[in-house]
């Protein structure tokens, strides 16, 4: 996947994760950055589970799941 598509999917995933995790976001810009990092995390998580995606929609789902997990973890650490 090209870096441009990766960034676009990560940005969309960050926005979606911010909508899913109401109250745990970091604003629009922060959530977009979290989405890009979450895309990496989602890819890693799915890879460990032996799962892979073959299209843009699957990549978006992977990135959203990774971003939601990341927002959840950061939210828990931020409270401490």
PyMOL Python script that loads the backbone (N, CA, C, O; Angstrom):
from pymol import cmd

cmd.read_pdbstr("""\
ATOM      1  N   UNK A   1       0.855  -1.163   0.000  1.00  0.00           N
ATOM      2  CA  UNK A   1       0.000   0.000   0.000  1.00  0.00           C
ATOM      3  C   UNK A   1       0.908   1.234   0.000  1.00  0.00           C
ATOM      4  O   UNK A   1       1.898   1.282   0.730  1.00  0.00           O
ATOM      5  N   UNK A   2       0.576   2.197  -0.794  1.00  0.00           N
ATOM      6  CA  UNK A   2       1.423   3.380  -0.851  1.00  0.00           C
ATOM      7  C   UNK A   2       1.280   4.188   0.432  1.00  0.00           C
ATOM      8  O   UNK A   2       0.282   4.081   1.144  1.00  0.00           O
ATOM      9  N   UNK A   3       2.278   4.984   0.707  1.00  0.00           N
ATOM     10  CA  UNK A   3       2.289   5.795   1.927  1.00  0.00           C
ATOM     11  C   UNK A   3       1.136   6.789   1.942  1.00  0.00           C
ATOM     12  O   UNK A   3       0.609   7.094   3.012  1.00  0.00           O
ATOM     13  N   UNK A   4       0.735   7.297   0.790  1.00  0.00           N
ATOM     14  CA  UNK A   4      -0.370   8.251   0.724  1.00  0.00           C
ATOM     15  C   UNK A   4      -1.672   7.582   1.166  1.00  0.00           C
ATOM     16  O   UNK A   4      -2.415   8.143   1.971  1.00  0.00           O
ATOM     17  N   UNK A   5      -1.949   6.387   0.641  1.00  0.00           N
ATOM     18  CA  UNK A   5      -3.160   5.665   1.044  1.00  0.00           C
ATOM     19  C   UNK A   5      -3.110   5.310   2.517  1.00  0.00           C
ATOM     20  O   UNK A   5      -4.124   5.381   3.210  1.00  0.00           O
ATOM     21  N   UNK A   6      -1.935   4.927   2.999  1.00  0.00           N
ATOM     22  CA  UNK A   6      -1.776   4.598   4.410  1.00  0.00           C
ATOM     23  C   UNK A   6      -2.126   5.805   5.276  1.00  0.00           C
ATOM     24  O   UNK A   6      -2.837   5.664   6.271  1.00  0.00           O
ATOM     25  N   UNK A   7      -1.644   6.971   4.915  1.00  0.00           N
ATOM     26  CA  UNK A   7      -1.932   8.186   5.673  1.00  0.00           C
ATOM     27  C   UNK A   7      -3.411   8.559   5.600  1.00  0.00           C
ATOM     28  O   UNK A   7      -4.006   8.939   6.609  1.00  0.00           O
ATOM     29  N   UNK A   8      -4.000   8.455   4.426  1.00  0.00           N
ATOM     30  CA  UNK A   8      -5.418   8.783   4.266  1.00  0.00           C
ATOM     31  C   UNK A   8      -6.282   7.854   5.122  1.00  0.00           C
ATOM     32  O   UNK A   8      -7.186   8.307   5.825  1.00  0.00           O
ATOM     33  N   UNK A   9      -5.996   6.563   5.056  1.00  0.00           N
ATOM     34  CA  UNK A   9      -6.751   5.593   5.847  1.00  0.00           C
ATOM     35  C   UNK A   9      -6.525   5.843   7.337  1.00  0.00           C
ATOM     36  O   UNK A   9      -7.464   5.761   8.129  1.00  0.00           O
ATOM     37  N   UNK A  10      -5.298   6.143   7.717  1.00  0.00           N
ATOM     38  CA  UNK A  10      -5.006   6.444   9.118  1.00  0.00           C
ATOM     39  C   UNK A  10      -5.744   7.680   9.607  1.00  0.00           C
ATOM     40  O   UNK A  10      -6.240   7.696  10.734  1.00  0.00           O
ATOM     41  N   UNK A  11      -5.823   8.708   8.783  1.00  0.00           N
ATOM     42  CA  UNK A  11      -6.532   9.927   9.164  1.00  0.00           C
ATOM     43  C   UNK A  11      -8.027   9.662   9.329  1.00  0.00           C
ATOM     44  O   UNK A  11      -8.644  10.127  10.287  1.00  0.00           O
ATOM     45  N   UNK A  12      -8.600   8.917   8.396  1.00  0.00           N
ATOM     46  CA  UNK A  12     -10.026   8.571   8.498  1.00  0.00           C
ATOM     47  C   UNK A  12     -10.256   7.704   9.730  1.00  0.00           C
ATOM     48  O   UNK A  12     -11.237   7.895  10.448  1.00  0.00           O
ATOM     49  N   UNK A  13      -9.368   6.761   9.977  1.00  0.00           N
ATOM     50  CA  UNK A  13      -9.499   5.874  11.135  1.00  0.00           C
ATOM     51  C   UNK A  13      -9.418   6.663  12.430  1.00  0.00           C
ATOM     52  O   UNK A  13     -10.155   6.378  13.374  1.00  0.00           O
ATOM     53  N   UNK A  14      -8.543   7.643  12.490  1.00  0.00           N
ATOM     54  CA  UNK A  14      -8.426   8.473  13.689  1.00  0.00           C
ATOM     55  C   UNK A  14      -9.697   9.247  13.956  1.00  0.00           C
ATOM     56  O   UNK A  14     -10.135   9.356  15.102  1.00  0.00           O
ATOM     57  N   UNK A  15     -10.293   9.784  12.903  1.00  0.00           N
ATOM     58  CA  UNK A  15     -11.540  10.518  13.057  1.00  0.00           C
ATOM     59  C   UNK A  15     -12.650   9.581  13.535  1.00  0.00           C
ATOM     60  O   UNK A  15     -13.398   9.911  14.455  1.00  0.00           O
ATOM     61  N   UNK A  16     -12.751   8.404  12.897  1.00  0.00           N
ATOM     62  CA  UNK A  16     -13.778   7.437  13.293  1.00  0.00           C
ATOM     63  C   UNK A  16     -13.572   6.955  14.731  1.00  0.00           C
ATOM     64  O   UNK A  16     -14.535   6.819  15.485  1.00  0.00           O
ATOM     65  N   UNK A  17     -12.337   6.702  15.105  1.00  0.00           N
ATOM     66  CA  UNK A  17     -12.052   6.250  16.469  1.00  0.00           C
ATOM     67  C   UNK A  17     -12.428   7.332  17.472  1.00  0.00           C
ATOM     68  O   UNK A  17     -12.926   7.024  18.554  1.00  0.00           O
ATOM     69  N   UNK A  18     -12.197   8.586  17.128  1.00  0.00           N
ATOM     70  CA  UNK A  18     -12.600   9.684  17.996  1.00  0.00           C
ATOM     71  C   UNK A  18     -14.100   9.749  18.161  1.00  0.00           C
ATOM     72  O   UNK A  18     -14.590  10.096  19.236  1.00  0.00           O
ATOM     73  N   UNK A  19     -14.840   9.419  17.113  1.00  0.00           N
ATOM     74  CA  UNK A  19     -16.295   9.392  17.195  1.00  0.00           C
ATOM     75  C   UNK A  19     -16.776   8.209  18.025  1.00  0.00           C
ATOM     76  O   UNK A  19     -17.744   8.325  18.776  1.00  0.00           O
ATOM     77  N   UNK A  20     -16.103   7.077  17.890  1.00  0.00           N
ATOM     78  CA  UNK A  20     -16.486   5.874  18.637  1.00  0.00           C
ATOM     79  C   UNK A  20     -16.172   6.042  20.119  1.00  0.00           C
ATOM     80  O   UNK A  20     -16.976   5.664  20.972  1.00  0.00           O
ATOM     81  N   UNK A  21     -15.022   6.600  20.424  1.00  0.00           N
ATOM     82  CA  UNK A  21     -14.555   6.734  21.810  1.00  0.00           C
ATOM     83  C   UNK A  21     -14.857   8.134  22.336  1.00  0.00           C
ATOM     84  O   UNK A  21     -13.943   8.846  22.750  1.00  0.00           O
ATOM     85  N   UNK A  22     -16.095   8.526  22.327  1.00  0.00           N
ATOM     86  CA  UNK A  22     -16.490   9.858  22.809  1.00  0.00           C
ATOM     87  C   UNK A  22     -15.912  10.106  24.202  1.00  0.00           C
ATOM     88  O   UNK A  22     -15.978   9.244  25.079  1.00  0.00           O
ATOM     89  N   UNK A  23     -15.347  11.293  24.389  1.00  0.00           N
ATOM     90  CA  UNK A  23     -14.797  11.662  25.686  1.00  0.00           C
ATOM     91  C   UNK A  23     -13.376  11.201  25.908  1.00  0.00           C
ATOM     92  O   UNK A  23     -12.762  11.560  26.912  1.00  0.00           O
ATOM     93  N   UNK A  24     -12.841  10.416  24.997  1.00  0.00           N
ATOM     94  CA  UNK A  24     -11.468   9.934  25.169  1.00  0.00           C
ATOM     95  C   UNK A  24     -10.555  10.416  24.051  1.00  0.00           C
ATOM     96  O   UNK A  24      -9.417   9.961  23.933  1.00  0.00           O
ATOM     97  N   UNK A  25     -11.039  11.310  23.255  1.00  0.00           N
ATOM     98  CA  UNK A  25     -10.251  11.794  22.135  1.00  0.00           C
ATOM     99  C   UNK A  25      -9.324  12.930  22.533  1.00  0.00           C
ATOM    100  O   UNK A  25      -9.302  13.367  23.683  1.00  0.00           O
ATOM    101  N   UNK A  26      -8.573  13.387  21.572  1.00  0.00           N
ATOM    102  CA  UNK A  26      -7.604  14.453  21.787  1.00  0.00           C
ATOM    103  C   UNK A  26      -7.844  15.603  20.824  1.00  0.00           C
ATOM    104  O   UNK A  26      -6.907  16.306  20.447  1.00  0.00           O
ATOM    105  N   UNK A  27      -9.075  15.794  20.431  1.00  0.00           N
ATOM    106  CA  UNK A  27      -9.356  16.814  19.439  1.00  0.00           C
ATOM    107  C   UNK A  27      -9.108  16.264  18.048  1.00  0.00           C
ATOM    108  O   UNK A  27      -8.586  15.160  17.890  1.00  0.00           O
ATOM    109  N   UNK A  28      -9.480  17.029  17.052  1.00  0.00           N
ATOM    110  CA  UNK A  28      -9.392  16.550  15.675  1.00  0.00           C
ATOM    111  C   UNK A  28      -7.964  16.203  15.276  1.00  0.00           C
ATOM    112  O   UNK A  28      -7.715  15.104  14.780  1.00  0.00           O
ATOM    113  N   UNK A  29      -7.023  17.118  15.482  1.00  0.00           N
ATOM    114  CA  UNK A  29      -5.639  16.876  15.065  1.00  0.00           C
ATOM    115  C   UNK A  29      -5.026  15.711  15.833  1.00  0.00           C
ATOM    116  O   UNK A  29      -4.349  14.865  15.249  1.00  0.00           O
ATOM    117  N   UNK A  30      -5.262  15.668  17.139  1.00  0.00           N
ATOM    118  CA  UNK A  30      -4.726  14.571  17.949  1.00  0.00           C
ATOM    119  C   UNK A  30      -5.278  13.228  17.531  1.00  0.00           C
ATOM    120  O   UNK A  30      -4.546  12.240  17.464  1.00  0.00           O
ATOM    121  N   UNK A  31      -6.588  13.190  17.245  1.00  0.00           N
ATOM    122  CA  UNK A  31      -7.201  11.939  16.818  1.00  0.00           C
ATOM    123  C   UNK A  31      -6.680  11.496  15.457  1.00  0.00           C
ATOM    124  O   UNK A  31      -6.547  10.298  15.206  1.00  0.00           O
ATOM    125  N   UNK A  32      -6.386  12.437  14.585  1.00  0.00           N
ATOM    126  CA  UNK A  32      -5.826  12.077  13.281  1.00  0.00           C
ATOM    127  C   UNK A  32      -4.449  11.448  13.438  1.00  0.00           C
ATOM    128  O   UNK A  32      -4.121  10.475  12.758  1.00  0.00           O
ATOM    129  N   UNK A  33      -3.651  12.003  14.330  1.00  0.00           N
ATOM    130  CA  UNK A  33      -2.326  11.430  14.594  1.00  0.00           C
ATOM    131  C   UNK A  33      -2.471  10.046  15.230  1.00  0.00           C
ATOM    132  O   UNK A  33      -1.749   9.111  14.884  1.00  0.00           O
ATOM    133  N   UNK A  34      -3.412   9.934  16.163  1.00  0.00           N
ATOM    134  CA  UNK A  34      -3.680   8.629  16.794  1.00  0.00           C
ATOM    135  C   UNK A  34      -4.119   7.614  15.744  1.00  0.00           C
ATOM    136  O   UNK A  34      -3.772   6.437  15.836  1.00  0.00           O
ATOM    137  N   UNK A  35      -4.877   8.062  14.749  1.00  0.00           N
ATOM    138  CA  UNK A  35      -5.323   7.166  13.685  1.00  0.00           C
ATOM    139  C   UNK A  35      -4.176   6.588  12.885  1.00  0.00           C
ATOM    140  O   UNK A  35      -4.177   5.404  12.549  1.00  0.00           O
ATOM    141  N   UNK A  36      -3.205   7.418  12.584  1.00  0.00           N
ATOM    142  CA  UNK A  36      -2.040   6.932  11.825  1.00  0.00           C
ATOM    143  C   UNK A  36      -1.257   5.938  12.671  1.00  0.00           C
ATOM    144  O   UNK A  36      -0.849   4.888  12.176  1.00  0.00           O
ATOM    145  N   UNK A  37      -1.045   6.261  13.946  1.00  0.00           N
ATOM    146  CA  UNK A  37      -0.336   5.334  14.832  1.00  0.00           C
ATOM    147  C   UNK A  37      -1.180   4.080  15.059  1.00  0.00           C
ATOM    148  O   UNK A  37      -0.657   2.968  15.116  1.00  0.00           O
ATOM    149  N   UNK A  38      -2.497   4.278  15.188  1.00  0.00           N
ATOM    150  CA  UNK A  38      -3.405   3.146  15.372  1.00  0.00           C
ATOM    151  C   UNK A  38      -3.419   2.209  14.177  1.00  0.00           C
ATOM    152  O   UNK A  38      -3.596   1.000  14.331  1.00  0.00           O
ATOM    153  N   UNK A  39      -3.234   2.767  12.980  1.00  0.00           N
ATOM    154  CA  UNK A  39      -3.158   1.922  11.786  1.00  0.00           C
ATOM    155  C   UNK A  39      -1.959   0.980  11.887  1.00  0.00           C
ATOM    156  O   UNK A  39      -2.046  -0.191  11.519  1.00  0.00           O
ATOM    157  N   UNK A  40      -0.861   1.494  12.378  1.00  0.00           N
ATOM    158  CA  UNK A  40       0.316   0.639  12.584  1.00  0.00           C
ATOM    159  C   UNK A  40       0.039  -0.419  13.654  1.00  0.00           C
ATOM    160  O   UNK A  40       0.377  -1.591  13.489  1.00  0.00           O
ATOM    161  N   UNK A  41      -0.582   0.017  14.754  1.00  0.00           N
ATOM    162  CA  UNK A  41      -0.909  -0.903  15.836  1.00  0.00           C
ATOM    163  C   UNK A  41      -1.904  -1.968  15.377  1.00  0.00           C
ATOM    164  O   UNK A  41      -1.744  -3.147  15.692  1.00  0.00           O
ATOM    165  N   UNK A  42      -2.927  -1.553  14.635  1.00  0.00           N
ATOM    166  CA  UNK A  42      -3.910  -2.507  14.124  1.00  0.00           C
ATOM    167  C   UNK A  42      -3.277  -3.530  13.205  1.00  0.00           C
ATOM    168  O   UNK A  42      -3.584  -4.719  13.286  1.00  0.00           O
ATOM    169  N   UNK A  43      -2.397  -3.076  12.335  1.00  0.00           N
ATOM    170  CA  UNK A  43      -1.684  -3.996  11.449  1.00  0.00           C
ATOM    171  C   UNK A  43      -0.850  -4.997  12.232  1.00  0.00           C
ATOM    172  O   UNK A  43      -0.777  -6.175  11.884  1.00  0.00           O
ATOM    173  N   UNK A  44      -0.221  -4.509  13.298  1.00  0.00           N
ATOM    174  CA  UNK A  44       0.580  -5.390  14.145  1.00  0.00           C
ATOM    175  C   UNK A  44      -0.309  -6.401  14.868  1.00  0.00           C
ATOM    176  O   UNK A  44       0.005  -7.590  14.911  1.00  0.00           O
ATOM    177  N   UNK A  45      -1.417  -5.924  15.434  1.00  0.00           N
ATOM    178  CA  UNK A  45      -2.328  -6.825  16.142  1.00  0.00           C
ATOM    179  C   UNK A  45      -2.905  -7.895  15.218  1.00  0.00           C
ATOM    180  O   UNK A  45      -2.942  -9.075  15.567  1.00  0.00           O
ATOM    181  N   UNK A  46      -3.351  -7.472  14.044  1.00  0.00           N
ATOM    182  CA  UNK A  46      -3.911  -8.433  13.101  1.00  0.00           C
ATOM    183  C   UNK A  46      -2.844  -9.405  12.619  1.00  0.00           C
ATOM    184  O   UNK A  46      -3.134 -10.582  12.403  1.00  0.00           O
ATOM    185  N   UNK A  47      -1.617  -8.933  12.448  1.00  0.00           N
ATOM    186  CA  UNK A  47      -0.523  -9.808  12.035  1.00  0.00           C
ATOM    187  C   UNK A  47      -0.225 -10.869  13.071  1.00  0.00           C
ATOM    188  O   UNK A  47       0.018 -12.026  12.727  1.00  0.00           O
ATOM    189  N   UNK A  48      -0.241 -10.486  14.340  1.00  0.00           N
ATOM    190  CA  UNK A  48       0.002 -11.434  15.429  1.00  0.00           C
ATOM    191  C   UNK A  48      -1.094 -12.497  15.464  1.00  0.00           C
ATOM    192  O   UNK A  48      -0.835 -13.661  15.772  1.00  0.00           O
ATOM    193  N   UNK A  49      -2.326 -12.080  15.143  1.00  0.00           N
ATOM    194  CA  UNK A  49      -3.443 -13.017  15.127  1.00  0.00           C
ATOM    195  C   UNK A  49      -3.507 -13.843  13.838  1.00  0.00           C
ATOM    196  O   UNK A  49      -4.369 -14.710  13.694  1.00  0.00           O
ATOM    197  N   UNK A  50      -2.594 -13.570  12.910  1.00  0.00           N
ATOM    198  CA  UNK A  50      -2.569 -14.319  11.657  1.00  0.00           C
ATOM    199  C   UNK A  50      -3.599 -13.864  10.650  1.00  0.00           C
ATOM    200  O   UNK A  50      -3.933 -14.601   9.723  1.00  0.00           O
ATOM    201  N   UNK A  51      -4.105 -12.660  10.823  1.00  0.00           N
ATOM    202  CA  UNK A  51      -5.124 -12.132   9.916  1.00  0.00           C
ATOM    203  C   UNK A  51      -4.499 -11.059   9.032  1.00  0.00           C
ATOM    204  O   UNK A  51      -3.562 -10.371   9.438  1.00  0.00           O
ATOM    205  N   UNK A  52      -5.023 -10.927   7.833  1.00  0.00           N
ATOM    206  CA  UNK A  52      -4.547  -9.868   6.949  1.00  0.00           C
ATOM    207  C   UNK A  52      -5.715  -9.342   6.124  1.00  0.00           C
ATOM    208  O   UNK A  52      -6.745 -10.000   5.981  1.00  0.00           O
ATOM    209  N   UNK A  53      -5.530  -8.153   5.592  1.00  0.00           N
ATOM    210  CA  UNK A  53      -6.561  -7.542   4.769  1.00  0.00           C
ATOM    211  C   UNK A  53      -6.061  -7.433   3.337  1.00  0.00           C
ATOM    212  O   UNK A  53      -4.858  -7.373   3.079  1.00  0.00           O
ATOM    213  N   UNK A  54      -7.015  -7.409   2.414  1.00  0.00           N
ATOM    214  CA  UNK A  54      -6.617  -7.369   1.009  1.00  0.00           C
ATOM    215  C   UNK A  54      -7.185  -6.176   0.257  1.00  0.00           C
ATOM    216  O   UNK A  54      -6.889  -5.984  -0.923  1.00  0.00           O
ATOM    217  N   UNK A  55      -8.005  -5.370   0.941  1.00  0.00           N
ATOM    218  CA  UNK A  55      -8.566  -4.217   0.235  1.00  0.00           C
ATOM    219  C   UNK A  55      -8.594  -2.998   1.153  1.00  0.00           C
ATOM    220  O   UNK A  55      -8.208  -3.079   2.319  1.00  0.00           O
ATOM    221  N   UNK A  56      -9.048  -1.887   0.624  1.00  0.00           N
ATOM    222  CA  UNK A  56      -9.037  -0.630   1.373  1.00  0.00           C
ATOM    223  C   UNK A  56      -9.997  -0.688   2.556  1.00  0.00           C
ATOM    224  O   UNK A  56      -9.674  -0.187   3.633  1.00  0.00           O
ATOM    225  N   UNK A  57     -11.164  -1.286   2.376  1.00  0.00           N
ATOM    226  CA  UNK A  57     -12.125  -1.376   3.465  1.00  0.00           C
ATOM    227  C   UNK A  57     -11.562  -2.195   4.626  1.00  0.00           C
ATOM    228  O   UNK A  57     -11.720  -1.818   5.787  1.00  0.00           O
ATOM    229  N   UNK A  58     -10.923  -3.282   4.324  1.00  0.00           N
ATOM    230  CA  UNK A  58     -10.299  -4.095   5.367  1.00  0.00           C
ATOM    231  C   UNK A  58      -9.188  -3.349   6.079  1.00  0.00           C
ATOM    232  O   UNK A  58      -9.032  -3.468   7.295  1.00  0.00           O
ATOM    233  N   UNK A  59      -8.417  -2.581   5.328  1.00  0.00           N
ATOM    234  CA  UNK A  59      -7.365  -1.763   5.931  1.00  0.00           C
ATOM    235  C   UNK A  59      -7.953  -0.699   6.840  1.00  0.00           C
ATOM    236  O   UNK A  59      -7.395  -0.404   7.896  1.00  0.00           O
ATOM    237  N   UNK A  60      -9.078  -0.121   6.436  1.00  0.00           N
ATOM    238  CA  UNK A  60      -9.741   0.886   7.253  1.00  0.00           C
ATOM    239  C   UNK A  60     -10.256   0.276   8.550  1.00  0.00           C
ATOM    240  O   UNK A  60     -10.104   0.868   9.619  1.00  0.00           O
ATOM    241  N   UNK A  61     -10.857  -0.895   8.463  1.00  0.00           N
ATOM    242  CA  UNK A  61     -11.349  -1.576   9.671  1.00  0.00           C
ATOM    243  C   UNK A  61     -10.184  -1.888  10.604  1.00  0.00           C
ATOM    244  O   UNK A  61     -10.287  -1.681  11.814  1.00  0.00           O
ATOM    245  N   UNK A  62      -9.094  -2.377  10.062  1.00  0.00           N
ATOM    246  CA  UNK A  62      -7.907  -2.673  10.853  1.00  0.00           C
ATOM    247  C   UNK A  62      -7.390  -1.420  11.540  1.00  0.00           C
ATOM    248  O   UNK A  62      -7.063  -1.448  12.726  1.00  0.00           O
ATOM    249  N   UNK A  63      -7.317  -0.328  10.802  1.00  0.00           N
ATOM    250  CA  UNK A  63      -6.807   0.924  11.357  1.00  0.00           C
ATOM    251  C   UNK A  63      -7.736   1.473  12.426  1.00  0.00           C
ATOM    252  O   UNK A  63      -7.267   1.983  13.444  1.00  0.00           O
ATOM    253  N   UNK A  64      -9.040   1.379  12.218  1.00  0.00           N
ATOM    254  CA  UNK A  64      -9.995   1.875  13.218  1.00  0.00           C
ATOM    255  C   UNK A  64      -9.874   1.060  14.500  1.00  0.00           C
ATOM    256  O   UNK A  64      -9.865   1.626  15.593  1.00  0.00           O
ATOM    257  N   UNK A  65      -9.783  -0.241  14.379  1.00  0.00           N
ATOM    258  CA  UNK A  65      -9.637  -1.092  15.569  1.00  0.00           C
ATOM    259  C   UNK A  65      -8.348  -0.738  16.311  1.00  0.00           C
ATOM    260  O   UNK A  65      -8.342  -0.623  17.537  1.00  0.00           O
ATOM    261  N   UNK A  66      -7.270  -0.567  15.571  1.00  0.00           N
ATOM    262  CA  UNK A  66      -6.002  -0.182  16.197  1.00  0.00           C
ATOM    263  C   UNK A  66      -6.085   1.175  16.873  1.00  0.00           C
ATOM    264  O   UNK A  66      -5.544   1.353  17.964  1.00  0.00           O
ATOM    265  N   UNK A  67      -6.749   2.133  16.246  1.00  0.00           N
ATOM    266  CA  UNK A  67      -6.883   3.473  16.823  1.00  0.00           C
ATOM    267  C   UNK A  67      -7.768   3.453  18.068  1.00  0.00           C
ATOM    268  O   UNK A  67      -7.476   4.146  19.042  1.00  0.00           O
ATOM    269  N   UNK A  68      -8.843   2.669  18.046  1.00  0.00           N
ATOM    270  CA  UNK A  68      -9.709   2.555  19.222  1.00  0.00           C
ATOM    271  C   UNK A  68      -8.934   1.932  20.384  1.00  0.00           C
ATOM    272  O   UNK A  68      -9.030   2.399  21.519  1.00  0.00           O
ATOM    273  N   UNK A  69      -8.178   0.892  20.101  1.00  0.00           N
ATOM    274  CA  UNK A  69      -7.362   0.260  21.148  1.00  0.00           C
ATOM    275  C   UNK A  69      -6.360   1.275  21.698  1.00  0.00           C
ATOM    276  O   UNK A  69      -6.178   1.377  22.911  1.00  0.00           O
ATOM    277  N   UNK A  70      -5.720   2.014  20.816  1.00  0.00           N
ATOM    278  CA  UNK A  70      -4.742   3.002  21.254  1.00  0.00           C
ATOM    279  C   UNK A  70      -5.400   4.095  22.083  1.00  0.00           C
ATOM    280  O   UNK A  70      -4.855   4.479  23.117  1.00  0.00           O
ATOM    281  N   UNK A  71      -6.558   4.612  21.665  1.00  0.00           N
ATOM    282  CA  UNK A  71      -7.260   5.628  22.442  1.00  0.00           C
ATOM    283  C   UNK A  71      -7.666   5.092  23.811  1.00  0.00           C
ATOM    284  O   UNK A  71      -7.600   5.814  24.806  1.00  0.00           O
ATOM    285  N   UNK A  72      -8.078   3.850  23.864  1.00  0.00           N
ATOM    286  CA  UNK A  72      -8.448   3.229  25.129  1.00  0.00           C
ATOM    287  C   UNK A  72      -7.240   3.156  26.072  1.00  0.00           C
ATOM    288  O   UNK A  72      -7.335   3.533  27.240  1.00  0.00           O
ATOM    289  N   UNK A  73      -6.116   2.673  25.560  1.00  0.00           N
ATOM    290  CA  UNK A  73      -4.905   2.544  26.375  1.00  0.00           C
ATOM    291  C   UNK A  73      -4.419   3.908  26.832  1.00  0.00           C
ATOM    292  O   UNK A  73      -4.087   4.084  28.004  1.00  0.00           O
ATOM    293  N   UNK A  74      -4.374   4.866  25.935  1.00  0.00           N
ATOM    294  CA  UNK A  74      -3.905   6.210  26.295  1.00  0.00           C
ATOM    295  C   UNK A  74      -4.853   6.838  27.301  1.00  0.00           C
ATOM    296  O   UNK A  74      -4.408   7.521  28.223  1.00  0.00           O
ATOM    297  N   UNK A  75      -6.143   6.622  27.141  1.00  0.00           N
ATOM    298  CA  UNK A  75      -7.118   7.147  28.095  1.00  0.00           C
ATOM    299  C   UNK A  75      -6.908   6.578  29.493  1.00  0.00           C
ATOM    300  O   UNK A  75      -7.034   7.298  30.484  1.00  0.00           O
ATOM    301  N   UNK A  76      -6.591   5.296  29.575  1.00  0.00           N
ATOM    302  CA  UNK A  76      -6.342   4.660  30.873  1.00  0.00           C
ATOM    303  C   UNK A  76      -5.042   5.186  31.491  1.00  0.00           C
ATOM    304  O   UNK A  76      -4.998   5.448  32.693  1.00  0.00           O
ATOM    305  N   UNK A  77      -4.004   5.341  30.701  1.00  0.00           N
ATOM    306  CA  UNK A  77      -2.724   5.835  31.193  1.00  0.00           C
ATOM    307  C   UNK A  77      -2.847   7.307  31.596  1.00  0.00           C
ATOM    308  O   UNK A  77      -2.248   7.740  32.581  1.00  0.00           O
ATOM    309  N   UNK A  78      -3.611   8.053  30.845  1.00  0.00           N
ATOM    310  CA  UNK A  78      -3.782   9.489  31.109  1.00  0.00           C
ATOM    311  C   UNK A  78      -4.464   9.731  32.447  1.00  0.00           C
ATOM    312  O   UNK A  78      -4.195  10.740  33.098  1.00  0.00           O
ATOM    313  N   UNK A  79      -5.349   8.820  32.875  1.00  0.00           N
ATOM    314  CA  UNK A  79      -6.058   8.960  34.145  1.00  0.00           C
ATOM    315  C   UNK A  79      -5.147   8.719  35.343  1.00  0.00           C
ATOM    316  O   UNK A  79      -5.426   9.211  36.436  1.00  0.00           O
ATOM    317  N   UNK A  80      -4.072   7.978  35.155  1.00  0.00           N
ATOM    318  CA  UNK A  80      -3.181   7.619  36.263  1.00  0.00           C
ATOM    319  C   UNK A  80      -2.327   8.760  36.657  1.00  0.00           C
ATOM    320  O   UNK A  80      -1.515   8.636  37.574  1.00  0.00           O
TER     321      UNK A  80
END
""", "prot")
cmd.dss("prot")
cmd.show_as("cartoon", "prot")
cmd.util.cbc("prot")
cmd.orient("prot")
